[in-house]
Amino acid sequence: MAERAGLLRWIPTEARAALLAGLAACVVFTAGAWWLRGHVHDETLRQTAHLAAVQARTTAATEATTEQSHVFERGFWPKAEIDDSGRLHPAPGIAVTLDGLAGLLPPAPPGAGSDWARTVTLSAERTRGLAKRWHAQLEAALPQGDDPDAVAVRTQARLRVERLLHRDLTAVGARYTLPDRRCTDPADAPGRCRRTVYHLVPPDDANAAVATLEVPLKAGVPAATLIVAATAWITTRRSLKPVEAIRAQVADITDTTDLHRRVPVPVARDRIRTLAETTNTTLNHLEEAAEQQRRFVADASHELRSPLTALHTQLEVALAHPEHLTDAVHDALRATDRLRRVTDDLLYLARPGTSELRDVVDLVEIAHELAHEYDHLGHPVVLGPFPEEAPANGDALQLHRLLRNLLDNAHRHAAARVTLTITPRGQGWDVSVHNDGTPLAPHDLERVFERFTRLDEARARDTGGSGLGLAIARDIAHRHHGTLTAHTGHPRPGTTFTLHLPAAKTSP
């Protein structure tokens, strides 16, 4: 099965659909043709048996009232006459006992009336073994000699017995009583000359009806199979045209790197339309990612160029003026430190965040540690309302860096002090860092989180940040399934950055 599945994968989709549809249609149509053939055969045989029953009753009624027997005349179906003793009357004046005949064509019961009827089935398997005995028993009862009448009787009797042998038959019987004047058998008492006439219905009519279907069915099943396969081929090919258009468009976009183009969206609301919409959404993301990458590379090269240029200039000054070597070395160290910070930030932003957050970190402990550290760096950090502990799932080093970046930003823009608070909210914690400096403009509350954003372009780069600190802080918040927002609606003047993190999940 695996090999067959592997082979099917090499067949084009249209051919595979046509092949499978053709096979399924062939199985269904063949089964239907076989059922139709059998149904027509059985129905024709049933109707023929019904007509034979009518004919048998008509024969019985005719034989009981006429002066001359019609049982032995050529009729629509062969007939066999059985008396109450189970003997066969194959010709006028001939009555012969055949072994097993009463079991195959039993005579009517003694009390049967004129409306009595019976239908029995004769199997060729049952009569084949009786053929030799019946022929021997029949020959002993037939008249001998070359007299034409004797020859005619012998021929007629042999024909009637032969019709009972070697084939499957349906026999429909009816009961009648011969008038006394026609009862020539001394074994029958006056008024007791009862006969059972069986009309033998061979399957010829049913076979003929089936034969008329043979050619249409033999030609129709392959033709219908081919039509279904061709329909599946055409339908699949037409259905895949939008997919081919999508593929060609995506290939062209890939070759030209023209990411603003989009694939055509079909009108029909089906899975191909969904595929086209998903492809366009993916192209949107790719275009955004490419644009972000382009801006990031441009901004990164610009940010790295400044400290590298400064470092190069300071080293040239040191070579040209050895008496200023000490100052040049200090300036070079500051440029190198800035270069290191920018490089670290860029490496962090380029790192994928796929690690699971399984450790439990106490935000209160990190806040106290950083507040104590920043008390010696300028503006004091005022601790607001704090719970006893604020556990959250995450990476301690990353959360430490997040709060440090927020405090660095707050120290650069604070006028007098920085306020740090931790409060519970919903199923998590709000960590707020407020500076009392000039508040941000409403249109800058989101822009400050973009990479390499500097709202004060006039300030020196060495005293200002690299423009990556808040972007890194928000990235860490998102990796911890949290949010980081800026707002100016604090009761005191200034700007507040609020970090919301889910509380640590406690095990049951």
N, C-alpha and C positions, 0 to 999 in steps of 0.2 A: 504493500500500500504506500509506503514511504517513497519507493522508487517511482510508482505511478504518479504520485503527487509531485515528485521532482520533475518528471517528464512534462506534466501539465504546465508547470511554471514556465517552460521554454516556449509554449505555444502562445501566440498573441491572444489578447483578451477577446477580440471579436471571434476568432476561430474557436477558442475555448468555450465561449458562450453558445456558439452555434452547435458545437459538438455535443455539449451537455444537453442543450435543448432538443437536439435531434435524437439523442439516445433516449431521453425521457419520453419524447413524442412517439418514438418507435415502440417502446414498451407499452405505453398507454394505448396506442392505436392497434397494436397487435392483440393486446388483451381484449380490447373492444371488438375487434373483428372476430376473434375466437368466440366471444360471448354472443355476438350477433349471429354467427353461423349456427352455434348450438341452439340459440333461441328460435331461429327460423325453422331449424330441423324439428325441434320438439313441438313447436306450435303447429307446423304443417302436419306432423304425425298425429297430433291431438285432434285437429280438425278432420283429418282423414278418418280417424277412428270414429269420430262422432257421425260422419256421413255414412260410414259402414254400419254403424248401429241402426241408423234410420233405414238403410237398405235391408238389413237383416230382418227388422220388424215387418218391412213391406213384403219381403220374400215369404216370411212366416204366414202373414195374412193371406197372401196370394195362394200359397200351397194348400191352405186349409179349405179353400173354396173352389178351386179350379178342377177341371177334369183331367188335366195333363200336367205333369211335373215340369217345373221350370228350374229346378235346382241344378240340373246338369247342363243347362244352356250356357253359352258364353255370356258372362256378365261383366260388370265393371270390375269386380274383384273375384278371385277364385273362391269357390265355395266347397265346404265339406259337410256332409250330412251324417249325423251320429244318432243311432237309436238308443232306447233306454238301456239296452244291454251293453252299450259301449262299443257296438260294432260300427265300422265305417261302411257306408254305402257309396262306393266310388263310381258305380254305374247302375243303370236300371236293372233290377233283378239280381244284383250282387251285394252281398253283405259279408264282410270279412272282419274277423277279430285280429287286431294288431296289438302286439305286446306293448304295454305302457301307454296306449293311446288314451285310455280313460283318465290317466293322470295328467295328460297334456290338454286334451279337449274333453272334459267331463260332460256327460249328458245332463240335461236340465233335471232338477229334482222332481219327484213325482207330483208334487202339488203345485208346480209352477203354472202360472196363467199365461194368457196371450201377451201380456205386457212385460213378461220376464225378459231380462237381457243380461248378458255377461260379457266381460272383456278379459281376455287372458293373453299372456305374452309367451310366445314360443321362441326358445333360444336355440340357435344352431348347435351349440355345445350339447344340448340335451337330445336333439334328434339325430346328431351325426352317428352316435353309437347304435341307433336302432335301424339304420338304413338297410343293412344286409338282412336282418330278420324280417323287416316289413316287406322287402321285395320277395323273399321266399314264401312268406305267408300269403301275400297277394297272388303270386303266380299259381299257388295251389288252388285258389278259389276261382280263378278266371276260366272261362270256356276255352277249349282247345280247338284246333282245326283251322283251315284256311278260309272258312266261310267269311264273307265280308262283314256280316254283322258281328261275328265273334272277334274279328280283327279290330273292328271299331270299338267294341266294348273293352277289349284288352288295352288298346291305345288310350282310351279315355280314363280307365282305371289307373293305369300306370302314371299318367300325367297328374292325376289328382293326388296320388300318394307322393309323387316327386315334389309337388309344390309344398308339401309339409316338411320337407327335409332340407338340410344344408343352408338354412338362412334364418335370420331373425324375423319374426312375424308378430303382428298383433291380430288376434282372432276375436271377432265380435259375434256372439251367439244369440239366437232367438228361438223361442219354443213354438211348435205348432203340432196339430194332430191331423193325420191324414184321414180322409173319408174312408169308410169301410170298403167301398168299391175299389179304392186304389191301394188298399193295404194287401199286398200279395205275399207278405212274409208269414208263413204258418206259425212262427214263434210268437207273433203278436195276437193277442185276443181281440175279438171284435170290440171296437170302440177304444182300444188301448194302443193303437198304432201311433205312438208319439215319436216325434223326431226333434232333434236339435240341429239347426243349420248354423254353421260358422262361416262368416265371411272373412277370408284371409287377407289382411291388409299388409302387404310388403312395404318396406320403407322407400319404395321407388319414388313416390311423390315427394317425400321429404328430401330424398337425395337429389331429385331434380330441382327442387326449390333452392337447395343449398348450392347446386352446381351453377345456377344463374348468378349467385353471389361470388363465385370463386374468382372470376376475372376482375370484377370491380374491386374486390377486396385486395387481391394480389397486386393490382396496379395502384389502388388508392392508398394503401398503407405507406409504401415508399414515397409516393408523390406527396402525401400529407406530411410525412417526416421531413422531406426536402423543403417543403414550404415553411414549416415551423423553423427549421434550421436557418433558412435564408432570412426569414423574418427576424430571428434572433440576431443574426449577423448584421442586418441593416439597422435594427433598433439599437443594438449595442454600439455600432459604429457612429450612428447619429448622436447617441447619448454621450459618447466619449469625445465628440468634437469640442465641446466647451472645455473639457479637461486638457485636450491637446492645445487649445488656444491659451489656456492658463500656463501650461508647460512652456510653450514657445515664448510667451511674454516674460515669464520668469527667467528663462534662459537668456533672452535678449537683455533684460535688466541686469542680469549677472555679468554678461559680457561687456556691457557699456558702463556698468556701475552707476546707472542713472536711477537712483533710488526714489525719485519723486514720481515715477510712473507706477501705474497700478494695473492689475489684470482685469479683464472684462467680467462683469457679474451677470450671469444669466437671469432672464426674467422669471423662469420657473422657480418656485420655492421648494427646492429639493436639496439633496446632500451636495450636489455640485455647486449650487449657489452658496451653501454653507462653506464649502471648500474655498470658493473664490473670496468670500468675505474674510475667512480666516487667513488666507494668503495675503490679502490686502492689509489686514491688521498686523501680520508679521512684517510686511514690508514697511508699514508705518513705524513699528518698533525698530526695525533695522535702520531706517532713515534717521530716526531720533538718536539711536545709538551711534551711528556714523557721524552725525552732526556733533553729538556730545564728545565723541572721541577727537574729532577735528578741533573743536574748541579747547578740549583738555590739552591736546598736544601743543596747540598754539600758546595757550596760557602757561603751560608748564615750561615750554622753551623760553617764553618771555620771563617767567619768574626765575629760572635758572641762569638766564643770561646776565641779569643784573648783578648777583653776587659774584659770578665768574668774572665779569668785566671789572668789578671793583677789586677783586683779588688780583687780577692781572695788573691793574693800574698800580696797586699798592706795592706789588713786587717790583715793578719797573722803577717806582720812586725809590725803593730801598736800594736798588742797584745803582741808580743815578746819584743818590744822595746818601751815602753810608752813614752820615752823621744823624740822619732821621730813621735809622734802622729799627730802633725800639718802637717808635710810634707806628711805623709801617707794619711791623709784625703784629702789634695789637689790632690794627685795622684789619689785617689779613685774617686774624683769628676770628674777629667778629663776622667777617664775610663768610669764612668757612663754617662757622656755627649756623649762620642763616641758611647756607647751602645745605647743611646736614639736616636742619629742621624741614626745609622744603622737600628734600629727598625722602625723608621718613614719612612725611604726610602723603606724598605721591605713591610710595610703595604701599601704604596702608589702604589708600583708595583703590588701588589696583588689585588688592587681594580679595578673592571670593569669600563670602561669609556663609559657609556651609556647616560649621560646627554646631553640635547640639548644646543647648544651654541647660546643663544639668546641675551645676554648682549653685548653692544658695549663698548670696552675697548680702551683707547688711549695709544698706545705703547710709544709715546713721553713722556707722563706724567710718566709712569713707569720707562723709561730710565733715566729721570732727577732725579727722587727720588733715584734710586739705585746709580747713579753716585755720588750724593752728599754724600750718606752713605759711599761709598767705598773710597772717598777722604781721610777719616780719618783712613783707615785701612792699609796703606802701599803705594803701587804703585798708582799714580793718574790715574783717568779715564778721558781720553781725549775724548770729544764729537766731533764727526765729523759732516758731513752735516746732518742736521735735517730738516724735513718739520715742518710746524706749528702744524700739528696734523697728527696722523696715526691711524685712527679708524679701529678696527678689531673685529669680533664677537668672543666672547670667555669668559672664566672664568678669572676674574682679578687675583685671588689668584694663579691659576695655571700658568698663564703667568708671574706673578711676580716671582714665584719659578723657572720657566724656565730660565729667564734672570739672576736670582741670581746664579743659578748653573753654567751658562756660565761664569759669572764674577768671581765666586770662582775659577773655573778651570784656568781662565786667570791669576788671581793674583798668583796662586801657581807656574805658569810656566813663568811669565813675567820676563824680565831682568830689565826693567826700567819703562815701562808704559803699560797701556791697552787703546785701542781705541774702542769706541762704536759709530756706525753710523746707521742711518735709512734712507733708500732711497726707492723710489717707483720703482716697476718693474712689468710690465704687469698689471694684475688686483689685485695686492697685494703689500706687503711691504717686503723689505729685511732688517733684523736687523743683523748687523755684529759685532762680538766681536773679536778683534785682540789682541794677545799678542806678544811682541817682543822677546820672549825666543827662545829656540832651536826648530826649526820646526820639525814637526812630519815626520817620514819616510813614503813614499808612501803606504807601506803595512799596516801602522797603522791608516790610515785616517778613515777606517771603524771600525777597531777593538776597537777603543777608546769608541764606543757607546755600546759595549757589557757589560753585567753586571759583576761587580767585576773585571774589567780589570785594571791592573796597569802596565804601561809601564816601570816605574822605580821601580823594585822590591826591590832595595837597600834602598829606602828612608823609613823613619820611618812612621808607620801607623798613629801615632798621629798627625804628621804634614801633611801627605798626606790625600787624600780623601778616601772614602769607596769603590770607584769603581762603585758607583751607580748614581752619579750626572749626567753624560752625558747620561746614559741610561734613566733616568727619564726625562731629557730635551727632548730627541728625542721622548719619549712616549707622552709627553704633546704636542709636535708639531704635531704628527700624530693624536692625539685626536682633534686637532683644524684644521684638514685637511691641514696641512702644512708640511714642510720638514725642516730637520736640517742636514747640511753637514759640513765637515771640509776640508780645502784645504790650500795649502802653496803657492799659486800663487799670494799673496798679494804684492803690490809694495814694502812694507817694509819687512825685515826679520821677521820670526816668523810663527805663525799659526793663521788662521782665521776660526771662526765658524760662519756660516751664517744661520739664521733662516728666512724662507719665509712663510708668512701667507697671506691668502686671505684678501682683503679689506672688510670692513663691507658692507653688502648689504643695500643700502638705499631704503626706502619704496617709491613707486611712488606717 
